[in-house]
Amino acid sequence: IILRDLAGINLVGGDVVEVSPPFDTTGATAIAGAHVAMEILCLWCWTRRGM
């Protein structure tokens, strides 16, 4: 994922917007939003560990 290429930046925040599971009949948007949120969290952790 492209977000992993940002490792080492000074990450101060991240946000996932416009994910509305009630309007997503297949659940694809909710899954994509969850993946992006996980990548942001991992990026933040990698940045804090100095990786």
Contacts in CASP RR format, 6 or more apart in sequence:
PFRMAT RR
TARGET T0000
AUTHOR 0000-0000-0000
METHOD contacts of the structure
MODEL  1
IILRDLAGINLVGGDVVEVSPPFDTTGATAIAGAHVAMEILCLWCWTRRG
M
1 35 0 8 1.000
1 39 0 8 1.000
3 36 0 8 1.000
3 39 0 8 1.000
3 40 0 8 1.000
3 43 0 8 1.000
4 39 0 8 1.000
4 42 0 8 1.000
4 43 0 8 1.000
6 43 0 8 1.000
7 43 0 8 1.000
7 46 0 8 1.000
7 47 0 8 1.000
7 51 0 8 1.000
8 46 0 8 1.000
8 47 0 8 1.000
8 50 0 8 1.000
8 51 0 8 1.000
9 47 0 8 1.000
10 47 0 8 1.000
11 40 0 8 1.000
11 43 0 8 1.000
11 44 0 8 1.000
11 47 0 8 1.000
13 40 0 8 1.000
13 44 0 8 1.000
14 40 0 8 1.000
16 33 0 8 1.000
16 36 0 8 1.000
16 37 0 8 1.000
16 40 0 8 1.000
19 29 0 8 1.000
19 30 0 8 1.000
19 32 0 8 1.000
19 33 0 8 1.000
20 29 0 8 1.000
21 27 0 8 1.000
21 29 0 8 1.000
21 30 0 8 1.000
24 30 0 8 1.000
END
